[in-house]
Amino acid sequence: MIATDSPSILIIDCNQAMIQIMSQYSSKLKMPNVHLFRAEEHSMLLSIEQGSIYEIDDIYAEMLDRWMEFGEVERVHQVLSAKGIHLNSVPPEAPPKSIPIHALSLAIAQKCNLGCTYCYAHQGSFGGNEGSMSFEVARNSIDLLLKGTESGETVSLAYLGGEPLANRSVLQKTTEYTIAKASSVGIKTNFSLTTNGTLLTVEDAEFFNNHGFSVTISIDGNQEKHDFLRPFKSGKGSYKTVIEKVKLLLDIPHRRCRVSARVTVTPENLCLEETLDKLVSLGFDNVMFSPVLKSPTGLHQMGEFEFEVLLNQMIECGQKFEQNFEDHKIYPFANILNTLQRIHHYRCDAYPCGAGGAYLGVSSKGDLYACHRFVDDAQGSMGNIVDGVDPAKQENWLAARNVHTQEPCKACWARYLCGGGCHHESIYRGRPACDYIRGWLHYCLGVYVKLLKINPSLLDQILNNQSVSG
C-alpha cells in the first residue's frame, strides 16, 4: 500500500490451474459494487465501495465476469466472500445542505475577441449583452469568499470570461486586494486564469509570474485545426498570435507560474497524440484534452463514433506516458495524471467537482451561479454577492446533482471515479460520453496497477505533487 488513503493491493492465491482468458473484461456497466480489469497479464478486481484493488486468479475472474454479465449478484458475492473479499455495502451519506465557499471564478469580462463556434459562453457574452465586471463587484466577491474562511485555510480565485484579459485592470486590482486582505487574516491564496492568449503582454507575464498564477491557454492543435476552430471574430486565424504571445510566459527564466494548455476536442481535431507532442515540445507544463459534449449551436459536438476514436487516441497518449514513466520521466499529459490521482486518493465522491458547493461562479453583475458555465443561466442560480448564497437553492442543487440520485450513475461501477460528469453537460445534453468515460477509467486502472509495481515511490511522488515534470 502506497499511502493510507490509496487503494490496497491484495494478492489472492487460489492455487488453481490457469485458463485462457477470452476477453480483457469489459468497461461496460455490469455491477454497481465491483469491477474487473486486467493489468500486466493479471486479473484485477476493484471493490467500488471500499476502493480496494485485488489480484485474483484468472479462473475465478473469468467465472465472475460471466456471472456479472448475467446479473448473478449473489454468486459473485459468495465466491468473493469465500476468498476473503467482502464487498460490504456502505450506505451513501445524505447530501449536505450547505458547503462553505472556498473557491470563486469571476467572469470579469463577459466578452471575447475570438469567435469560437463551440463556446459554451456564446463567444463570451453568455447569450446576453457584453459586459465587464467593476472592481466594486470583484471586491465584494472577495469579501464574500473570505468571510467564511478560517485562518490557515486556502482560497482559490479563478479569472474567466469571455476573455478575462479584456479587463486586466480589474484583474490586477482584485488580485492585489485579495492578497492584502487574505494575508492580514492568515488566509492563503491560489490564483488561476484561463485565457485565449491573444492579449497577453510582457507586463501580464510578469504579473502572473510574480503572483504564482496557474495560467491555462486555450489552444486546439496545429495551426490549421486551431484557426478553423478558434478564429478572431474577423475570421482571421489566431494560432500565430497565440504561439507568439504564450512564449512571453514560457520563456520566463526560473518561472514561478504554471502554464498549461487546454485543448477542446471536436470531431475536427481528433489528432491527440500529434497535438500532445507539439504542445509539450513548446514547453507547456501540462496538456489537457476536453471533448465538446454540448455547444450552444450544436456544432462540433462529439458523437458515438467520435467518442470511440477519442478513447483510442487517449489510450495512445496514455501509452506514451507509460513509456516515459518506465524511463523515470513524467510526460505532462494532464488527463492521465488527474485520473491516476483520483484512483490513488480514492474516495466515495458523490460529485464530479465543487460546483454548487465549495466552488461558485460570479457574473460580471455580481450574481452567483453553480460554476462558470452556468453564468446568467437560471438553472445554476445560487444567489448574489450582496445577500450571499441562497440556502434553499444550494440545498436543492446538492440533493439533485448527487451521484446517488442520478441515472444511470447510481448503478455504475465508475460513479466514484467519475462523480456523474459535468453538471452543465449532463443537464443540457444527457450522458452520451458514459462509455468513453468508463473505457478511459478501465484503462487507467490497469495503468495504475502496472506503474505501482514498476516504481511505487515515483508514482506516489507524482500523484501527490503534479508539479513534478520530466
Secondary structure, 3 states (H helix, E strand, C coil): CCCCCCCCEEECCCCCCCCCCCCCCCCCCCCCCEEEEEECCEEEEEECCCCEEEEECHHHHHHHHHHHHCCCHHHHHHHHHHCCCCCCCCCCCCCCCCCCCCEEEEEEEECCCECCCCCCCCCCCCCCCCEECCHHHHHHHHHHHHHCCCCCCEEEEEEEECCHHHHHHHHHHHHHHHHHHHHHCCCEEEEEEEECCCCCCHHHHHHHHHCCCEEEEECCCCHHHHHHHCCECCCCCCHHHHHHHHHHHHCCCCCCCEEEEEEEECCCCCCHHHHHHHHHHHCCCEEEEEECCCCCCCCCCCCHHHHHHHHHHHHHHHHHHHHHHHCCCCCCEHHHHHHHHHHHCCCCCCCCCCECCCEEEECCCCEEECCHHHCCCHHHEEEECCCEECHHHHHHHHHHCCHHHCCCHHHCCCHHHHCCCCHHHHHHHCCCCHHHHHHHHHHHHHHHHHHHHHCHHHHHHHHHCCCCCC
